[in-house]
Amino acid sequence: MLALLLIVVRAGIVWAWPHFCADVGSYFQAALWWEKGHWLYAAGPNGCPCTPLQQPLPSFALWVSNQLWLTWFQSDRAVIYGAVVRSACIVYDLLTFAGLVKLGVPSRMLLWGWVLNPVSLLLTGIHGNMIGHSLALTVLALAWREYWAMSALSLGVAIGLGMWPVLLAPVLAWRVKVLRYLTIAALPTLFSMLWYVYSTHEATLMLTNMLARKWVHDVGWMAAAREAWYLWSGRYSLPETIPEEWMPRAQAAFLIAYTAMLVAALRWRHPRGLAWPVLLFLVVAAGGASEFIILPLPFLLLSDNWREYTIAGFFGALAPLLLYHTGMTLTPWLHDCLYPLNEPHRNAVAALCFAATMSCWVVCARTLLREVMWQERPS
């Protein structure tokens, strides 16, 4: 029944919210570029930052939408494409749900912590981001941990699709056949990159696209600084010198903190806790894209630390959509309401967004501490 409810709720959102969403637009432009016979990476990093294993997905969604458009629907092809992409997100959420069921998460917690969780509904149901595929495969890798080869392959495909699960690989590999596990987990990504290593130019384009989102700060402490800067100066972007100077320092600090916590994690009593690497990134590494908010959520259900995070994460993910991306993500009606606001009203929206982003960062830090305390707790 919960699986059916998950499908019905998300399908209802897709039907009731048919406009073109932000990330769906990026996927659509990438698919059109591919359809013309061009390499996706040649479009530049602003087109669709992705790994080699992700490249076929936007074009496959375009092929499916074209078949639906030609066969049954004669409406706007872009709207059909958005429905196809967000329908795929429903499948990803369903796979995550299946993994959580196998991990023994109680039904009531599954209902409010995943099926009807507003963070999941916002980022996969409305936002249309495909990050759910790597999240689902990572949850399944944890659920299949006793079958180490299957777990390693699932994690390897997740890394090939999203890169971020590489932070979880050492934790998942610990106390199993470590070297074999990590080797299998590396194979999908390595094989998908073979085509690009023959040329320095192709390899450079690939890396540029894969790392294109490293300067995005929709969540985290730099996102709060950006909104404070808007209140101070009326400008949407921070001065270029601030991200260029502070984001590399913050990322270096994250790597140092991650290494220290990884060493500590080798003696933790609950090796299933995988929320801490992403939480640490959100707290220390100057932030990231808004869809990163959803990544710790399934793992927080295992430690029962999801409630406060859900509330803060929802408003933290919503804040950049209200202030910076209204034309891309919100409905045209809501965009028309927000965009023409005069300066005092815009400042009020910015102040609310600053409060939401800062609160989200504080809650991420609190949740990270709770996760560490849960890991240290006797079984």
Phi and psi in degrees as a GROMACS rama.xvg file:
@    title "Ramachandran Plot"
@    xaxis  label "Phi"
@    yaxis  label "Psi"
@TYPE xy
-65.0367  -38.7899  LEU-2
-63.561  -41.5706  ALA-3
-64.5857  -41.1617  LEU-4
-62.4552  -40.5709  LEU-5
-57.7971  -45.1833  LEU-6
-66.1423  -45.2642  ILE-7
-64.5678  -45.0292  VAL-8
-63.3489  -46.9923  VAL-9
-71.1137  -35.9579  ARG-10
-65.2229  -35.9428  ALA-11
-63.8047  -37.2036  GLY-12
-65.6704  -43.2566  ILE-13
-60.7171  -39.8815  VAL-14
-72.2864  -40.3864  TRP-15
-81.6207  -14.6618  ALA-16
-125.23  66.1627  TRP-17
-82.0226  -0.990514  PRO-18
-72.1406  169.164  HIS-19
-81.7469  117.375  PHE-20
-86.9138  168.801  CYS-21
-60.944  -60.1967  ALA-22
-69.8809  -31.8011  ASP-23
-60.4177  -37.7542  VAL-24
-62.0779  -40.7054  GLY-25
-63.9209  -43.2287  SER-26
-63.713  -38.848  TYR-27
-65.5473  -44.6995  PHE-28
-63.8153  -38.8239  GLN-29
-64.3396  -40.9258  ALA-30
-66.0785  -39.2032  ALA-31
-64.6136  -37.9515  LEU-32
-62.9047  -43.913  TRP-33
-65.0551  -39.9976  TRP-34
-60.9304  -29.4458  GLU-35
-79.3937  -2.17333  LYS-36
93.6944  12.1206  GLY-37
-95.1275  151.247  HIS-38
-67.7894  137.933  TRP-39
-62.8845  -36.9179  LEU-40
-68.5123  -21.9383  TYR-41
-70.5826  -14.3355  ALA-42
-73.7651  -14.8715  ALA-43
98.4395  160.737  GLY-44
-67.5444  -18.158  PRO-45
-82.4616  -9.18427  ASN-46
-73.8945  -66.6502  GLY-47
-156.32  89.872  CYS-48
-59.296  120.833  PRO-49
-157.586  164.357  CYS-50
-89.3989  165.576  THR-51
-57.7535  -34.9235  PRO-52
-70.6345  -22.0508  LEU-53
-82.1374  -20.1676  GLN-54
-54.1789  -42.9229  GLN-55
-70.8408  -17.9098  PRO-56
-64.816  -47.1576  LEU-57
-61.2622  -38.1577  PRO-58
-72.2316  -34.3151  SER-59
-65.5296  -40.5648  PHE-60
-62.7914  -35.7308  ALA-61
-66.3998  -40.2932  LEU-62
-61.5634  -44.2486  TRP-63
-62.8113  -44.7916  VAL-64
-65.3154  -35.0262  SER-65
-63.8786  -40.8107  ASN-66
-64.7698  -41.4105  GLN-67
-66.2489  -39.7893  LEU-68
-65.3443  -41.4075  TRP-69
-76.5384  -29.4885  LEU-70
-92.308  -49.6958  THR-71
-118.838  -39.5374  TRP-72
-110.158  136.707  PHE-73
-116.122  25.1548  GLN-74
-88.5165  -169.869  SER-75
-58.7626  126.207  ASP-76
-64.1098  -33.1211  ARG-77
-65.1748  -37.9726  ALA-78
-65.6751  -41.2551  VAL-79
-63.3181  -40.533  ILE-80
-61.0183  -43.8878  TYR-81
-60.8625  -39.4779  GLY-82
-65.7777  -37.6251  ALA-83
-66.0691  -45.5706  VAL-84
-63.1219  -45.2206  VAL-85
-73.639  -23.3588  ARG-86
-68.7971  -36.4472  SER-87
-62.5958  -36.502  ALA-88
-62.3052  -31.8284  CYS-89
-63.5986  -41.0088  ILE-90
-62.965  -41.803  VAL-91
-61.7332  -44.1516  TYR-92
-63.5099  -35.4739  ASP-93
-67.0983  -39.1135  LEU-94
-66.0443  -40.322  LEU-95
-61.3968  -42.5925  THR-96
-58.0327  -44.3812  PHE-97
-62.1944  -41.1753  ALA-98
-63.533  -40.4384  GLY-99
-67.0514  -35.7064  LEU-100
-62.8179  -43.9675  VAL-101
-64.5763  -30.4573  LYS-102
-78.4862  -4.44943  LEU-103
86.8879  21.8268  GLY-104
-68.8149  130.817  VAL-105
-61.0246  153.672  PRO-106
-61.9915  -42.1797  SER-107
-63.4964  -39.7253  ARG-108
-68.4361  -36.3353  MET-109
-63.903  -38.3551  LEU-110
-61.3123  -53.3346  LEU-111
-89.7798  -24.4617  TRP-112
-88.4478  -16.3218  GLY-113
-139.001  -53.3765  TRP-114
-61.2998  -46.8341  VAL-115
-110.82  19.2177  LEU-116
-70.1473  126.301  ASN-117
-64.649  -28.4368  PRO-118
-64.7208  -44.9349  VAL-119
-65.6589  -42.4818  SER-120
-64.4974  -36.8495  LEU-121
-71.5283  -48.2246  LEU-122
-84.6423  -31.1506  LEU-123
-102.577  -33.1983  THR-124
-80.1174  -42.1152  GLY-125
-102.2  -49.1665  ILE-126
-64.4805  -36.0861  HIS-127
76.6246  27.0311  GLY-128
-84.2429  140.47  ASN-129
-87.5681  12.6263  MET-130
-63.7376  -15.2902  ILE-131
-62.4479  -25.3934  GLY-132
-67.1245  -43.3022  HIS-133
-70.5698  -33.7062  SER-134
-65.5381  -44.6445  LEU-135
-61.7085  -44.3185  ALA-136
-67.5904  -32.0343  LEU-137
-68.7719  -42.2518  THR-138
-62.4257  -41.2349  VAL-139
-65.7322  -35.4314  LEU-140
-61.538  -38.4976  ALA-141
-69.4599  -40.6992  LEU-142
-66.5499  -31.1288  ALA-143
-96.5845  22.7447  TRP-144
-61.5981  -28.5284  ARG-145
-70.2733  -22.3377  GLU-146
-101.908  84.7017  TYR-147
-61.9962  -35.018  TRP-148
-67.9379  -43.608  ALA-149
-65.2307  -40.4613  MET-150
-63.0884  -44.3975  SER-151
-64.516  -39.9223  ALA-152
-66.325  -41.992  LEU-153
-61.7561  -44.0288  SER-154
-65.8659  -37.265  LEU-155
-62.5345  -42.6065  GLY-156
-65.8607  -37.9729  VAL-157
-61.6285  -41.891  ALA-158
-64.318  -40.6753  ILE-159
-63.8315  -28.9009  GLY-160
-88.5496  -25.4409  LEU-161
-137.645  -15.1054  GLY-162
69.5136  -40.0936  MET-163
-59.6367  -31.5778  TRP-164
-64.2808  -9.56289  PRO-165
-60.7924  -25.5314  VAL-166
-65.3005  -25.0797  LEU-167
-94.8591  -11.8571  LEU-168
-58.5157  -45.4782  ALA-169
-62.3351  -34.9672  PRO-170
-69.5125  -42.8283  VAL-171
-68.611  -33.295  LEU-172
-78.3975  -17.7782  ALA-173
-67.6887  140.136  TRP-174
68.6519  13.5702  ARG-175
-123.617  -163.627  VAL-176
-74.2316  87.6475  LYS-177
-58.8296  -53.3207  VAL-178
-63.9344  -44.8923  LEU-179
-64.9537  -40.7645  ARG-180
-60.2521  -50.0092  TYR-181
-66.9817  -33.3491  LEU-182
-64.2797  -48.4513  THR-183
-63.4945  -39.618  ILE-184
-65.1243  -26.9551  ALA-185
-83.6821  -20.1815  ALA-186
-62.5128  -47.9922  LEU-187
-57.0103  -42.1978  PRO-188
-67.4446  -43.9733  THR-189
-63.4321  -43.4742  LEU-190
-64.1728  -39.2591  PHE-191
-68.6927  -20.596  SER-192
-92.6384  -8.51185  MET-193
-59.505  -35.8011  LEU-194
-63.024  -26.5014  TRP-195
-97.7065  -11.3139  TYR-196
-82.212  -9.2228  VAL-197
-71.0111  -18.7857  TYR-198
-130.488  131.272  SER-199
-61.7915  -38.1614  THR-200
-63.7142  -45.8674  HIS-201
-64.4457  -41.7544  GLU-202
-63.9599  -38.1233  ALA-203
-65.2775  -43.4579  THR-204
-61.1437  -41.4811  LEU-205
-61.7531  -50.051  MET-206
-65.2562  -37.6211  LEU-207
-61.2422  -42.4003  THR-208
-70.8137  -41.4133  ASN-209
-64.9196  -30.3303  MET-210
-101.364  12.6291  LEU-211
-64.2232  -26.222  ALA-212
-90.9662  6.85957  ARG-213
-68.0087  -18.3609  LYS-214
-97.4613  0.873826  TRP-215
-75.9108  133.758  VAL-216
-138.52  70.8441  HIS-217
-85.3377  -22.6999  ASP-218
-132.654  159.814  VAL-219
104.866  -179.673  GLY-220
-69.329  -28.6449  TRP-221
-74.0816  -28.4178  MET-222
-64.1426  -41.0088  ALA-223
-63.8347  -38.5627  ALA-224
-64.5422  -37.226  ALA-225
-64.5208  -41.5723  ARG-226
-71.5016  -34.1243  GLU-227
-65.1233  -37.7053  ALA-228
-63.8351  -37.7652  TRP-229
-63.2296  -42.7422  TYR-230
-63.4177  -33.1772  LEU-231
-79.4328  -44.0279  TRP-232
-112.995  -15.9755  SER-233
79.9992  7.64527  GLY-234
-103.916  141.658  ARG-235
-76.2269  -29.1651  TYR-236
-109.879  145.922  SER-237
-68.6932  155.1  LEU-238
-54.6499  138.944  PRO-239
-57.4927  -30.0239  GLU-240
-67.3168  -27.115  THR-241
-69.5847  -53.674  ILE-242
-62.2762  -38.8838  PRO-243
-63.4831  -34.0294  GLU-244
-86.9412  -40.9139  GLU-245
-92.3361  -30.8085  TRP-246
-65.7568  -43.5853  MET-247
-60.9012  -37.0669  PRO-248
-65.7517  -42.0988  ARG-249
-65.8762  -38.7706  ALA-250
-67.1826  -36.7166  GLN-251
-65.6823  -41.0865  ALA-252
-62.9112  -38.0901  ALA-253
-62.813  -44.6446  PHE-254
-62.0171  -38.9227  LEU-255
-65.7345  -46.5776  ILE-256
-65.4646  -38.6294  ALA-257
-63.4386  -43.4831  TYR-258
-62.0948  -43.2995  THR-259
-63.7799  -43.5927  ALA-260
-70.0486  -31.5436  MET-261
-64.768  -40.5143  LEU-262
-62.293  -41.971  VAL-263
-66.3789  -32.6736  ALA-264
-66.9095  -20.9299  ALA-265
-66.0071  -16.9817  LEU-266
-114.413  8.75749  ARG-267
-69.277  152.103  TRP-268
-83.526  -18.9077  ARG-269
-120.284  82.3477  HIS-270
-68.1585  -7.1851  PRO-271
-77.231  -11.7039  ARG-272
-74.4638  107.522  GLY-273
-117.721  10.7479  LEU-274
-78.4021  -26.3718  ALA-275
-64.6338  -36.0081  TRP-276
-62.1085  -41.9331  PRO-277
-71.8659  -39.5499  VAL-278
-60.6418  -41.663  LEU-279
-62.2564  -39.5067  LEU-280
-62.7647  -45.2168  PHE-281
-65.4704  -29.793  LEU-282
-83.3061  -41.747  VAL-283
-100.435  -39.5372  VAL-284
-85.4128  30.6033  ALA-285
68.1878  6.39768  ALA-286
104.283  -171.567  GLY-287
-170.299  -163.304  GLY-288
-71.9874  155.532  ALA-289
-63.37  -28.0399  SER-290
-69.1602  -13.2644  GLU-291
-64.3733  -20.1811  PHE-292
-58.7254  -32.8953  ILE-293
-77.3921  -17.6241  ILE-294
-63.0957  -43.0253  LEU-295
-75.8659  -14.1617  PRO-296
-57.9983  -50.9169  LEU-297
-60.3711  -34.0855  PRO-298
-76.5876  -26.0326  PHE-299
-69.9868  -22.7963  LEU-300
-65.8619  -28.956  LEU-301
-69.8844  -29.6947  LEU-302
-104.308  1.06111  SER-303
60.7906  38.5673  ASP-304
-112.733  28.1187  ASN-305
-95.8146  -17.8936  TRP-306
-68.0771  -57.3387  ARG-307
-62.4134  -38.5892  GLU-308
-62.8554  -38.3879  TYR-309
-60.5526  -47.5282  THR-310
-64.4007  -50.045  ILE-311
-66.8365  -38.578  ALA-312
-65.7361  -36.761  GLY-313
-62.953  -49.9359  PHE-314
-71.1847  -31.7135  PHE-315
-66.1845  -37.6895  GLY-316
-75.1996  -29.4648  ALA-317
-76.3409  -28.7803  LEU-318
-56.1674  -51.9531  ALA-319
-65.4718  -26.4928  PRO-320
-70.549  -32.9577  LEU-321
-75.9774  -36.9229  LEU-322
-94.7489  -36.6882  LEU-323
-113.406  -28.9026  TYR-324
-122.747  34.3939  HIS-325
-62.1816  -37.8217  THR-326
-70.236  -23.3947  GLY-327
-92.9661  -36.9633  MET-328
-111.371  -35.1367  THR-329
-83.8254  165.692  LEU-330
-65.2274  152.54  THR-331
-54.1988  -36.3892  PRO-332
-63.0681  -46.9264  TRP-333
-68.5649  -35.4409  LEU-334
-62.8965  -42.6292  HIS-335
-64.9027  -27.3432  ASP-336
-75.578  -39.5571  CYS-337
-86.0601  -38.9261  LEU-338
-64.8245  -42.2921  TYR-339
-79.1838  7.72361  PRO-340
-58.0326  143.597  LEU-341
-75.3776  174.834  ASN-342
-60.2912  -44.8753  GLU-343
-60.1897  -41.6071  PRO-344
-68.6203  -37.8053  HIS-345
-63.1918  -40.444  ARG-346
-64.2403  -34.6534  ASN-347
-65.5805  -43.2298  ALA-348
-62.1912  -42.6051  VAL-349
-63.9998  -38.1618  ALA-350
-65.0087  -41.434  ALA-351
-63.9755  -40.8439  LEU-352
-65.5167  -39.1316  CYS-353
-62.1207  -44.0823  PHE-354
-62.8246  -41.3155  ALA-355
-66.8996  -43.0632  ALA-356
-67.1483  -42.8727  THR-357
-66.4349  -40.5633  MET-358
-63.4918  -39.0061  SER-359
-62.5008  -42.0247  CYS-360
-64.3438  -42.2253  TRP-361
-63.7362  -42.902  VAL-362
-67.0943  -36.2587  VAL-363
-59.5729  -42.7463  CYS-364
-64.7845  -43.7804  ALA-365
-63.2795  -42.2258  ARG-366
-66.2871  -36.8402  THR-367
-61.0063  -43.574  LEU-368
-63.3565  -40.0434  LEU-369
-64.8894  -38.5077  ARG-370
-62.32  -41.9249  GLU-371
-64.3775  -42.6061  VAL-372
-64.1304  -37.8968  MET-373
-65.4801  -39.267  TRP-374
-63.4042  -34.9401  GLN-375
-81.7688  -12.9594  GLU-376
-69.955  137.633  ARG-377
-61.1091  147.087  PRO-378
